Amino acid sequence: MGGKPCIRGLRVTVGTVVGLMASGRTIEEILQAYPYLEVADIYAALTYAAWRVEEIEVPLIVA
């Protein structure tokens, strides 16, 4: 998936799940669209996205 974080090694990215939630889809709707996902997968994706937003990338200075 181009290096994007995926859920449990499936071909569903965290961005897909977060985007669906942001567009107003419910957990039930997402599970209907992706029946191989579990409720815990949705929460794991949201947890990862929240953690990633708070992460700070510090550039390395090469001397």
N, CA and C of each residue as an Amber inpcrd file, in Angstrom:
protein
   189
   0.8310000  -1.2020000   0.0000000   0.0000000   0.0000000   0.0000000
   0.8710000   1.2600000   0.0000000   2.0180000   1.1470000  -0.6010000
   2.8680000   2.3240000  -0.7570000   3.4740000   2.8240000   0.5350000
   3.6630000   1.9470000   1.5080000   4.2570000   2.3590000   2.7750000
   3.2880000   2.9820000   3.7550000   2.0280000   3.0580000   3.3920000
   1.0260000   3.6260000   4.3030000   0.6900000   2.6050000   5.3820000
   0.4130000   3.0910000   6.5940000   0.0650000   2.1500000   7.6670000
  -1.2650000   1.4590000   7.3710000  -1.2460000   0.1360000   7.5100000
  -2.4300000  -0.6770000   7.2410000  -2.9290000  -1.3240000   8.5240000
  -4.1500000  -1.7670000   8.4660000  -4.7740000  -2.4160000   9.6100000
  -4.4990000  -3.9120000   9.5370000  -3.8410000  -4.4430000  10.5580000
  -3.5570000  -5.8690000  10.6960000  -2.9980000  -6.4970000   9.4380000
  -2.2340000  -5.7640000   8.6640000  -1.6560000  -6.3260000   7.4560000
  -2.6410000  -6.4850000   6.3130000  -3.8740000  -6.0390000   6.4980000
  -4.8770000  -6.0860000   5.4430000  -4.6440000  -4.9240000   4.4820000
  -5.2890000  -4.9550000   3.3590000  -5.1290000  -3.8820000   2.3820000
  -6.1540000  -2.7670000   2.6230000  -6.2410000  -2.3670000   3.8680000
  -7.0830000  -1.2320000   4.2690000  -6.1840000  -0.3130000   5.0760000
  -6.0320000   0.9170000   4.6150000  -5.1330000   1.8370000   5.3030000
  -5.8430000   2.5480000   6.4550000  -5.0270000   3.0040000   7.3710000
  -5.5400000   3.8240000   8.4740000  -6.2260000   5.0580000   7.8930000
  -5.6230000   5.6350000   6.8630000  -6.1990000   6.8180000   6.2250000
  -7.5850000   6.5820000   5.6610000  -7.8160000   5.3930000   5.1300000
  -9.1440000   5.0530000   4.6040000 -10.1690000   5.0780000   5.7260000
  -9.8480000   4.4290000   6.8280000 -10.7860000   4.3620000   7.9540000
 -11.0140000   5.7460000   8.5490000  -9.9480000   6.4840000   8.7670000
 -10.0810000   7.8290000   9.3410000 -10.8730000   8.7260000   8.3930000
 -10.6070000   8.6180000   7.1150000 -11.3460000   9.4130000   6.1360000
 -12.8340000   9.0910000   6.1270000 -13.1560000   7.8140000   6.2270000
 -14.5690000   7.4260000   6.2810000 -15.2430000   7.9840000   7.5220000
 -14.5590000   7.8880000   8.6580000 -15.1220000   8.4420000   9.8990000
 -15.2910000   9.9520000   9.7770000 -14.3050000  10.6160000   9.2020000
 -14.3640000  12.0720000   9.0590000 -15.4990000  12.5100000   8.1300000
 -15.8400000  11.6480000   7.1670000 -16.9150000  12.0080000   6.2460000
 -18.2950000  11.6500000   6.7840000 -18.3270000  11.1460000   8.0300000
 -19.6090000  10.9180000   8.6710000 -20.0960000   9.4820000   8.6760000
 -19.2840000   8.5630000   8.1590000 -19.6870000   7.1540000   8.1810000
 -19.6400000   6.6210000   9.6030000 -20.5560000   5.7550000   9.9250000
 -20.5700000   5.1450000  11.2530000 -19.6920000   3.8980000  11.2410000
 -19.3690000   3.4280000  12.4330000 -18.5890000   2.1970000  12.5340000
 -19.3440000   1.0570000  11.8540000 -20.6320000   0.9990000  12.0390000
 -21.4350000  -0.0570000  11.4260000 -21.3550000  -0.0040000   9.9050000
 -21.3920000   1.1930000   9.3330000 -21.2910000   1.3360000   7.8760000
 -19.9230000   0.8890000   7.3660000 -18.8910000   1.2290000   8.1110000
 -17.5400000   0.8270000   7.7110000 -17.4070000  -0.6920000   7.7710000
 -17.9460000  -1.2930000   8.8060000 -17.8800000  -2.7500000   8.9370000
 -18.6900000  -3.4500000   7.8460000 -19.7530000  -2.8370000   7.3910000
 -20.5240000  -3.4090000   6.2820000 -19.7260000  -3.3310000   4.9850000
 -19.0120000  -2.2220000   4.7890000 -18.2210000  -2.0410000   3.5730000
 -16.9640000  -2.9110000   3.5810000 -16.4350000  -3.1590000   4.7590000
 -15.2150000  -3.9540000   4.9310000 -15.4960000  -5.0340000   5.9740000
 -16.2070000  -6.0950000   5.5910000 -16.6540000  -7.0930000   6.5750000
 -15.5270000  -7.8510000   7.2760000 -14.3280000  -7.7960000   6.7580000
 -13.1940000  -8.4800000   7.3960000 -12.5640000  -7.6340000   8.4970000
 -13.0340000  -6.4030000   8.6870000 -12.5660000  -5.5780000   9.7950000
 -13.3960000  -5.8670000  11.0370000 -12.8230000  -5.5190000  12.1760000
 -13.5220000  -5.6520000  13.4530000 -13.6130000  -4.2760000  14.1020000
 -14.5000000  -4.1400000  15.0570000 -14.6510000  -2.8630000  15.7610000
 -13.3070000  -2.4220000  16.3460000 -12.5650000  -3.3550000  16.9000000
 -11.2650000  -3.0280000  17.4840000 -10.3110000  -2.4500000  16.4380000
 -10.4390000  -2.8750000  15.1840000  -9.5970000  -2.3370000  14.1090000
  -9.8800000  -0.8570000  13.8770000 -11.1410000  -0.4950000  13.9400000
 -11.5270000   0.9100000  13.7410000 -10.9180000   1.7700000  14.8460000
 -11.0590000   1.3230000  16.0800000 -10.5050000   2.0730000  17.2010000
  -8.9790000   2.1040000  17.1580000  -8.3680000   1.0240000  16.7150000
  -6.9050000   1.0110000  16.5900000  -6.4450000   2.0200000  15.5410000
  -7.1760000   2.1230000  14.4510000  -6.8240000   3.0930000  13.4070000
  -6.9520000   4.5240000  13.9310000  -8.0220000   4.7960000  14.6570000
  -8.2080000   6.1390000  15.2200000  -7.1440000   6.4510000  16.2670000
  -6.8080000   5.4620000  17.0770000  -5.7670000   5.6490000  18.0880000
  -4.4300000   5.9360000  17.4320000  -4.0980000   5.1780000  16.3980000
  -2.8350000   5.3900000  15.6800000  -2.8030000   6.7790000  15.0530000
  -3.8930000   7.1840000  14.4210000  -3.9420000   8.4980000  13.7790000
  -3.7690000   9.6160000  14.7950000  -4.3980000   9.4840000  15.9520000
  -4.2540000  10.5030000  16.9970000  -2.8250000  10.5600000  17.5050000
  -2.1990000   9.4010000  17.6780000  -0.8020000   9.3600000  18.1290000
   0.1090000   9.9810000  17.0820000  -0.1320000   9.6710000  15.8160000
   0.7310000  10.1430000  14.7340000   0.6620000  11.6610000  14.6030000
  -0.4930000  12.2310000  14.8260000  -0.6480000  13.6850000  14.7360000
   0.1870000  14.3770000  15.8070000   0.3030000  13.7600000  16.9640000
   1.0570000  14.3570000  18.0690000   2.5570000  14.1300000  17.9640000
   2.9670000  13.1860000  17.1220000   4.3850000  12.8870000  16.9860000
   5.1090000  14.0570000  16.3180000   6.2780000  14.3570000  16.8000000
   7.0680000  15.4600000  16.2690000   8.2670000  14.8700000  15.5130000
   8.4230000  15.3070000  14.2770000   9.5760000  14.8580000  13.5020000
  10.6540000  15.9250000  13.6070000  11.8240000  15.4880000  14.0170000
  12.9490000  16.3910000  14.1840000  13.9660000  16.0780000  13.0910000
  14.2970000  17.0670000  12.2660000  15.2560000  16.8090000  11.2020000
  16.6460000  16.5300000  11.7760000  17.3360000  15.6100000  11.1710000
  18.6970000  15.3200000  11.5870000  19.6510000  16.2930000  10.9080000
  20.6070000  16.7630000  11.6530000  21.6160000  17.6680000  11.0930000
  22.8670000  16.8400000  10.8290000  23.2390000  16.7560000   9.5820000
  24.4100000  15.9920000   9.2070000  25.5780000  16.9640000   9.0510000
  26.6120000  16.7360000   9.8260000  27.7590000  17.6440000   9.7690000
  28.8700000  17.0680000   8.9450000
